[in-house]
């Protein structure tokens, strides 16, 4: 089984066995029928993925790899906040009639700021520092902009990345305030593993370790039986990720720049309700 499977199964079992339910509290999320969407959670989960050992994608359940990468490029490369620039429909319920999700995600990364070296948005500043100042301990992004929260249709869940170069290796920490373990956990891990690999390649570095810090790791009440089934599914070795090595510019990557080799997984399709 893949290391991602091991970590996910361990997280799920820990939450189910030792987590805290919020059924006695008033909660914001609702199911489509109007019922409150309660969760069982653990606070402060930290997972580590060594990208030099294997690519961290689940095999006990298929993760939609191309859709993951497409959303990542939508946020980090296009710096878009409009679903018309996205091929999947995962953001449809949070978009307005024009397709906008408000001043969220890619919009925040694309805002330019003044520095001593010039004017950069957050992504271009990371790219600049990785090439010109790799010893810096200030290479990071943050999209949880308090002044714009009232204009975001959904507050950012995965909100900051901290990058650190050790020798010839690029490591990163993904901070996430909230993580719906069934629908989004491995989705986010796959995305930010790909991001680390992209940034490393165009900066002449090796991708090293991705650390995923989750403040509120939760399972929704209507997801419990599904996750119990998934963690008992057959397990397979992790696939290999093949990356187009000819890409030297971060903005030249496309979904087709990445290919999973020998991705064997549980192919069962699950109907998973999403709370709003």
WOVENVEN-V824022 format. One record per pair of residues at least 12 apart in sequence whose C-alpha atoms are under 6 Angstrom apart, sorted by the first residue. I is the first residue (numbers start at 0). J is the second residue. Records with the same first field share a line. If there is no record, write none. Layout:
I->J, J
//
This chain:
0->234, 235, 236
1->236, 237
3->55, 56, 57
4->57
8->230
14->40, 41
18->39, 40, 41
19->39, 40
20->38, 39
21->38
22->37
28->274, 275
29->274, 275
30->274
37->219, 220
38->217, 218, 219, 220
39->217, 218
40->216, 217
41->216
42->214, 215
43->213, 214
44->212, 213
45->211, 212
46->210, 211
47->209, 210
48->208, 209
49->207, 208
50->207, 208
51->207
58->234, 235, 264
59->232, 234, 264, 265
60->265
61->264
67->190
74->105
78->105, 106, 109
79->105, 106
80->99, 100, 105, 106
81->98, 99
82->98
93->152
100->152
101->150, 151, 152
102->150, 151
103->151
107->142
108->121
121->140
125->138
130->202
133->164
138->162
139->160, 161, 162
140->159, 160
141->158, 159
142->158
143->158
156->175, 176, 177
157->174, 175
158->175
159->174
160->172, 173
167->204
168->204, 205, 206, 207
169->205, 206, 207
170->207, 208, 209
171->209
172->209, 210, 211
173->211
174->212
175->213
176->213, 214
177->215
178->216
179->217
180->217, 218
201->247, 248
238->260, 261, 262
239->259, 260
240->258, 259
241->257, 258
242->256, 257
243->256
//
